[in-house]
Amino acid sequence: GGPGINYYSYSDKRIHTLSQPPGSKPLYHLCSATEQDSNTLWVTTTGNGLHRLKLAFTNGVPRVEKIDDFRFFETENVIYDTELENDSVLWIASRGQGVVRFNLKTEEKTFYKLNNGENELVNDILVIYRDSNGTLWLGTSFGLCQITKVGEERLEYTNFNTESGLPNNTIHGIVE
């Protein structure tokens, strides 16, 4: 879809379009948004990577003051979801490319492909979620992955799929 982002105003109980800076490219094909703080929003897209939106407010009305674009892969920058680990780490779920641990302060990127003999569809990540115990979960096209250890070069994980009793291998949402 697109272009742009809409938001609901509690003050007038209406939906409005979030205005962008003059001359900026419209945002298209948005998938999800993660709020880092009251002035920073991370927006994922199907094909245009990740965008950091810096927000400003005038009389309580938000507007986009600045847009920073991040592309993590040479091709297919399809990013469906993000999850904040803390104030300096953002996990990025990609379609077909695995997961990225992105340091928000240094912009250092660590790329992880899930591969321990499993089906390659395990790297087609549709949703990422951190539970109340701090465990990271990935919803993929080959089931649900529970991250058990984060190393410098690889992730250790347990994969749950139809062989484990799930009714379907494609996981689009995770809730506790």
N, C-alpha and C positions, 0 to 999 in steps of 0.2 A: 504494500500500500504506500500511500504517501500523497503529497508531500507534507512534511511537518509533524508536529506533536500537538495534541490537544490535551487540555487539563480541565478538571472540574473545579469550579470556584464555589467554596462553601458560603461565601458572603452573598452572592447573587443567585446561587443554585443553578448555574448555567455552565455549559461547556464552551471553552474559548480556545483559540489557537495561540500557542506560545510563539511570540514574534521572535524572529531571528535578526542578527545584525544586517544592516543594509549591505547588499552586494555579496552576501554569503550564499553558497550553493544550498538549495533546498534539501532537506533530509528525506530520503526515500527508503522504502522497504525495511521499516523498523520492526524489530522483534521483541526486545525487552528493554527495560530501564532499571538501573540500580542507583540509588541515592547514596553518594559518598558522604556528603554533609549537606547543610541547608542551601549551599550555593553551587554544588557540583553534582551533575547527573551524568552517568555513563550509559550510552545508548548503543545497542547492538543492531546490526543490519544483515540482510541476506545479500551479500556481495560487495558492500562498501566498507567492511571492517567495523571498527569501533570508534565512537565519537565521545569526546569529553565536552560536555556543555557547561560553561560557567554562567550561572544565573545572576541576575541583579533584580532588585525589586524597587518599584516606584509606587508609593501609596498602596503597598500590599499586592500589587500586580506584577507577576514575574515576567521576565523577558530574557532571551538568550543574549548574553553580552559577548561571548567568545565561543568558537567551536574549534576544537583540536581534533584532527583525524589521525587514527592509528590503523595501519595495515600490518598484519602479522605474517601473512603468507604471500608467496609470489602469485599464486592463482587462487581462485575460489575463496575470497575473504568472507565466508558465510559464518557469522557468529550469532548463535541463537540466544545465549544466556551468559550472565556473569554472576559472581558471588564474591562479596567482600570477606576476606579473612580477618582483616583488621584495618587500621587507618592507613596502612602502607602497602597492602597486598590485595590484588584483584585477580580472581581466577576467571579464566575465559574459556567457554565451551564452544568448540568449533565443529562444523559439519565436515567430517572426514579427515580432519587434521589433528585430532586429539584435544588436549587441554593445554592452556598456557598459564603459567604463574607470572603475573605482571607486577613489578615493583612500582608503585605509584610515585615514589619519591625520586628514584634513580632512572626509571623507565627501562630497567633491566628485564629481559624476558627469558623465561625458562620454558622450553617446549617439551611436552611429555606425550609420547605415543604409548598407548596401552597395547602391549604385545608380549604375551607369554604363551603363544601357541593358540590363542583364542581367535575367533572370527574377526576379520578386519573391521566389521561393522561396529565393533566396540569403540572405535575412534570416531564414529559418527555421533557426536554428543548433542542431544537436544535440550537438556536441562541440567543445571548444576545446583546443588543445595547443601547447606551446612546445617546439621541438626543441632539440637540444644546441648549435646555433648561435645560439639565441635567437630564431629566426623563429617567428612566431605563425601557426598554421594553424587554419582553421575547417571543420568538417564540417557541411555544410548539406543541405537537401533539393534543392539544385541544384548538387551537386558539392562539390569541395574547393577552399577559397580559401587562397592563400598571401598573407599580409599583407606588402606590400613597403615601405609607408611609413605611419607614424602621424602625421597632422596634427592641428591643433587642432580642425578641424571635420569632417574626412573621412579615411577610410582609403583608401589605394591598395592594390590587390590584383590577383592573377592568379587566374582561376577555371578549374579543371580539371573537366570533366564528360564525358558520353558523347561529345560532339563532339570531345573531346581524347583519347578512347580509353578512358575509364573504363567498366567494364561496367555501372555503375548510377550514377544521380545522387544517391542518398541515402547519405550518409556518417555512420555511427553511431560509428565508432571510428578513432583515428589512433595508429599506433605507428611508431617509427623502426626 
